[in-house]
Amino acid sequence: MQLLTDLSAEVAREYEAIKPRIIGAALTRRMARAVAAEGSRAAGKAVARPVLGRLVALAAKGALVGIDKPDTRSWTLLPQRVLASRMRVEGGQHRINLELQGVTRGQRDLVVEVPGGSYSVVVTSPR
């Protein structure tokens, strides 16, 4: 087996590259909520009492929090590494026996049909 890619290292690099944008977006959302809340509070005070202004500000802030959709994708479900193995075989049906070692141990038997003069790809995971 040979290492095809180290996804954990790739994800860490990608996160570091986009981290300033993530922080900027979070700060922008927070400022927008604060401005909307203060604007609502001022409008409520001008029309009626300070209590109504506070209630309107809380309602506006709550509505903005409710509709806020930050990036919630999770990279934690990806495997840490992707390994690959290649082998030349004749066309036809072949039985593959995979023995998983390490943290996730196990054995998997697969049957693969390889067309003559072509190739087949087998994708599997320990789960």
Secondary structure, DSSP 8 states (H G I E B T S, - for coil): -EEEEEHHHHHHHHHHHHHHHHHHHHHHHHHHHHHHHHHHHHHHHHHS-HHHHHHHHHHHHHHHHHH-------STTS-SEEEE------SEEEEEEEEE-SSS-EEEEEEEEE-TTS---------
